[in-house]
Amino acid sequence: MRLFITGAKGQLGRTLQTHFANDTVLPADLPECDITDRACVMQAVGEFKPDMVIHAAAMTDVDGCARDPDAAFRANALGTQNVALACQSANCAMLYISTNEVFDGRKTEPYLEFDAPNPINAYGRSKLAGETFVRDLLTRFYIVRIAWLYGQGGNHFVRKMTRLADEQGSLRVVADEVGSPTYAEDVAHAVRQLVHTGAYGVYHLVNDGIASRYDFVREILRLSGRRHIPVEPIKLADFSRASTPPPYTPLRNFCGAAQGITLRPWQEALAEYFATHDC
């Protein structure tokens, strides 16, 4: 398979390259390939002639998106439009990486792929706009929603928490934001399985199980040998930030499971992360 991967320098992009190492892959990222430059994207995809584009590039700084919504929509909406148009022109399939934050967090049980999105912040709205472009412009596509991603490189939540624990000696963590902690290695493995099914559609590919940010941090500290660090549970209302996160957005992998694609519990994935990474 010939794969064009955007956001190739990001934590998921790098991980995807290792999982597709036996395929012909063209990694693309800034500064050589700017997804907001339609001509550049059209030329790069057109010359490579991929079977599929995996679009992992995005503005993922959620608070940055809240501070500059125009930048979020340029990258996540119009950038995705450019990639979808390039796929349309090259007659290839597309896999778009989306997010749990397309949901409003008002449910009391995990979100299915069939639930109606209703984002409450700029990041979620811009990513949903990207989903809309993919749906409107293409017939052969996968939309893969992920959540609370951590993995190789990047300044992700797990790395931030271990650093802050060491610097501050204690932590205050929200206990009423609930989601699906997800290991990039497991997402990449699931994506590799998915693209060989030909079962186009919307998928939630997250590690199994549910956790609050507080639960997640307690397990991070335990597995990293920092269980002595005190953690105070607080509420979202007590934590000042630019963006408003949806309070309850665990995702349920219903459609992937129907294809035989399942991801292990988040606790097992996190344990492997610490067994293979210095933190």
matplotlib code that plots the C-alpha trace (Angstrom):
import matplotlib.pyplot as plt

x = [0.0, 1.1, 0.4, 0.7, 0.8, 0.3, 1.4, 4.3, 6.4, 3.7, 3.4, 0.7, 2.3, 5.7, 4.0, 1.9, 5.1, 6.6, 3.4, 3.3, 7.1, 6.5, 4.4, 5.5, 5.1, 5.6, 5.7, 4.6, 4.7, 5.7, 7.7, 7.8, 4.1, 1.6, -1.9, -3.3, -1.6, -4.0, -1.6, 1.2, -1.0, -2.5, 0.9, 2.4, -0.5, -0.8, 2.8, 3.0, -0.2, -1.1, -3.7, -4.7, -3.9, -3.8, -4.5, -3.1, -2.0, -4.0, -3.8, -4.2, -3.4, -7.0, -6.4, -4.6, -7.7, -9.8, -7.6, -7.4, -10.4, -9.5, -6.2, -8.0, -10.5, -7.7, -5.7, -8.4, -11.3, -9.8, -6.6, -8.7, -10.7, -7.5, -6.4, -9.9, -9.8, -6.3, -7.7, -10.6, -8.3, -5.9, -8.8, -7.6, -9.1, -8.7, -8.4, -9.1, -8.0, -10.7, -11.5, -13.8, -14.2, -16.8, -19.2, -20.7, -20.1, -23.7, -24.3, -23.9, -22.6, -19.9, -20.5, -21.2, -20.2, -23.9, -24.3, -24.8, -21.8, -22.3, -18.9, -18.7, -15.3, -13.3, -11.1, -14.1, -16.0, -12.9, -12.4, -16.1, -15.9, -13.0, -15.3, -17.9, -15.6, -14.4, -18.0, -19.1, -16.2, -15.4, -17.1, -14.1, -13.1, -12.5, -13.2, -11.3, -12.0, -9.4, -9.1, -6.5, -3.6, -0.1, 2.9, 6.3, 7.5, 5.4, 4.3, 1.3, -0.6, 1.4, 4.7, 3.3, 2.0, 5.2, 7.2, 4.8, 4.9, 8.7, 8.7, 5.9, 5.8, 2.0, -0.7, -4.3, -6.2, -9.8, -12.0, -15.1, -13.6, -14.0, -12.7, -10.7, -6.9, -5.4, -1.9, -0.7, 0.8, -2.6, -4.3, -1.7, -2.1, -5.9, -5.6, -3.4, -6.1, -8.9, -7.5, -7.3, -11.0, -12.4, -15.3, -15.4, -17.1, -16.8, -14.9, -13.9, -10.5, -9.6, -8.3, -11.1, -12.3, -13.2, -11.2, -11.4, -8.3, -7.8, -8.0, -5.6, -3.1, -3.2, -2.4, 0.4, 2.0, 1.6, 3.2, 6.0, 7.1, 5.6, 2.7, 4.0, 3.1, -0.2, -3.0, -5.9, -9.1, -10.7, -13.6, -13.4, -14.9, -11.8, -9.3, -8.9, -8.1, -8.9, -10.9, -14.0, -13.5, -16.6, -17.0, -17.9, -16.6, -15.6, -15.8, -17.2, -15.5, -18.7, -18.0, -14.4, -15.3, -17.8, -14.8, -12.8, -10.7, -10.5, -8.1, -6.9, -7.8, -6.2, -4.4, -2.6, -1.6, -0.3, 1.7, 3.4, 4.1, 6.0, 7.8, 9.2, 9.7, 11.7, 9.4]
y = [0.0, 3.5, 5.9, 9.6, 10.6, 14.3, 15.4, 12.9, 14.6, 14.4, 11.7, 9.8, 10.5, 9.0, 6.0, 5.4, 5.3, 2.5, 0.4, 0.9, 0.3, -2.5, -0.2, 2.6, 5.7, 9.4, 11.4, 15.0, 17.8, 21.4, 23.2, 21.2, 20.5, 23.0, 21.6, 25.2, 25.6, 23.9, 24.0, 22.5, 19.7, 19.0, 18.8, 16.5, 14.1, 14.2, 13.4, 10.6, 8.9, 7.2, 4.5, 6.4, 9.6, 9.4, 12.9, 13.2, 16.9, 19.3, 22.2, 20.2, 22.9, 23.0, 26.2, 27.8, 27.0, 28.8, 31.9, 31.9, 30.2, 31.5, 29.6, 26.5, 26.6, 27.4, 24.3, 21.8, 22.7, 24.3, 22.2, 19.1, 20.4, 20.8, 17.2, 15.9, 17.8, 16.3, 12.8, 13.5, 14.7, 11.7, 9.2, 7.8, 7.0, 9.2, 8.4, 11.5, 11.6, 13.4, 13.8, 13.0, 16.8, 16.8, 15.8, 18.1, 15.8, 15.8, 12.0, 9.7, 6.7, 6.4, 8.0, 5.7, 6.5, 7.1, 9.8, 13.3, 15.6, 18.9, 20.5, 23.2, 24.6, 26.0, 22.9, 20.5, 22.8, 23.0, 19.2, 18.6, 21.0, 18.8, 15.8, 17.5, 18.3, 14.7, 13.4, 16.0, 15.6, 11.9, 8.5, 6.4, 7.6, 6.6, 9.1, 7.9, 9.6, 9.3, 10.8, 11.8, 10.6, 10.0, 8.1, 8.7, 12.2, 15.3, 17.3, 15.0, 14.7, 11.8, 13.6, 16.9, 15.2, 13.4, 16.6, 18.7, 16.0, 16.2, 20.0, 20.8, 17.7, 17.7, 17.9, 19.3, 17.4, 17.7, 14.7, 15.6, 15.5, 11.9, 10.3, 7.6, 7.6, 6.2, 5.0, 6.1, 2.6, 1.0, 3.6, 3.0, -0.8, -0.4, 2.0, -0.5, -3.2, -0.8, 0.3, -3.3, -3.9, -1.6, -0.9, 2.9, 4.9, 6.5, 4.7, 5.3, 3.8, 4.3, 2.1, 0.3, 1.7, 5.0, 7.3, 10.8, 13.0, 12.3, 8.5, 8.8, 10.8, 8.4, 5.5, 7.6, 8.2, 4.6, 3.2, 5.7, 5.1, 8.4, 7.1, 9.1, 12.3, 13.7, 14.5, 16.7, 16.2, 19.5, 20.4, 21.7, 25.0, 25.4, 25.0, 28.1, 27.6, 29.2, 26.3, 24.6, 20.9, 18.6, 17.0, 13.4, 12.1, 8.4, 6.8, 3.4, 1.4, -0.2, -0.1, -1.2, -4.1, -5.2, -5.5, -7.5, -4.5, -4.0, -2.1, -3.3, -1.6, 1.8, 0.6, -2.1, 0.3, 2.8, 0.1, -0.8, 2.9, 3.2, -0.2, 1.1, 4.9, 6.8, 9.2]
z = [0.0, -0.8, 2.1, 2.4, 6.1, 7.2, 10.6, 10.3, 12.9, 15.6, 18.2, 16.2, 12.9, 14.0, 15.5, 12.3, 10.3, 12.4, 12.1, 8.3, 7.9, 5.4, 3.1, 0.9, 3.0, 2.2, 5.5, 5.2, 7.7, 8.2, 6.8, 3.6, 3.4, 4.9, 4.8, 4.7, 1.3, -1.1, -4.1, -2.0, -0.8, -4.2, -5.8, -3.1, -3.1, -6.9, -7.5, -4.9, -6.1, -2.8, -2.2, 0.9, 2.8, 6.6, 7.8, 11.3, 11.0, 13.2, 15.6, 18.8, 21.3, 22.7, 24.7, 21.7, 19.6, 22.1, 22.0, 18.2, 16.7, 13.2, 13.3, 14.5, 11.6, 9.1, 10.2, 11.2, 8.9, 5.7, 6.0, 6.0, 3.1, 1.2, 2.0, 1.0, -2.3, -3.0, -2.3, -4.6, -7.4, -6.9, -6.6, -3.3, 0.1, 3.2, 6.9, 9.1, 12.7, 14.7, 18.4, 21.3, 21.7, 18.8, 21.6, 24.3, 27.3, 28.4, 28.2, 31.2, 29.1, 26.5, 23.1, 20.2, 16.6, 15.9, 18.5, 17.1, 17.6, 19.4, 20.2, 22.9, 22.2, 19.2, 18.9, 18.8, 16.3, 14.0, 14.0, 13.4, 10.4, 9.1, 9.5, 7.5, 4.6, 4.5, 4.4, 1.8, -0.6, -0.5, -0.7, 0.4, 3.9, 7.5, 10.3, 13.4, 16.6, 19.4, 22.9, 25.5, 23.3, 24.7, 23.2, 21.6, 22.0, 22.3, 25.4, 26.2, 29.4, 30.9, 30.4, 31.8, 34.9, 35.7, 35.2, 37.3, 40.0, 40.2, 40.1, 42.5, 44.8, 44.7, 42.1, 41.8, 39.2, 38.0, 39.0, 37.0, 33.5, 32.3, 29.1, 27.4, 27.9, 24.7, 23.8, 20.3, 19.7, 20.1, 17.8, 15.1, 15.4, 15.1, 12.2, 10.3, 10.9, 9.9, 6.5, 5.3, 6.0, 3.3, 5.7, 5.3, 7.9, 11.4, 14.2, 17.8, 18.4, 22.0, 24.8, 26.6, 29.9, 31.5, 33.7, 35.1, 34.8, 38.6, 38.1, 35.2, 37.2, 40.1, 37.8, 36.1, 39.5, 40.6, 37.5, 37.4, 41.0, 42.2, 44.3, 47.2, 45.4, 46.9, 44.5, 45.4, 43.4, 42.2, 39.9, 36.3, 37.6, 39.9, 37.0, 35.0, 31.3, 27.9, 26.6, 28.0, 27.9, 27.6, 31.0, 30.0, 26.7, 27.0, 23.5, 22.9, 20.1, 18.7, 14.9, 15.2, 17.4, 14.8, 12.4, 15.0, 16.0, 19.8, 22.0, 25.4, 28.7, 29.2, 32.4, 30.5, 27.7, 30.3, 32.0, 28.7, 28.1, 31.3, 30.7, 27.5, 28.1, 30.6, 32.5]

ax = plt.figure().add_subplot(projection="3d")
ax.plot(x, y, z, "-o")
ax.set_aspect("equal")
plt.show()
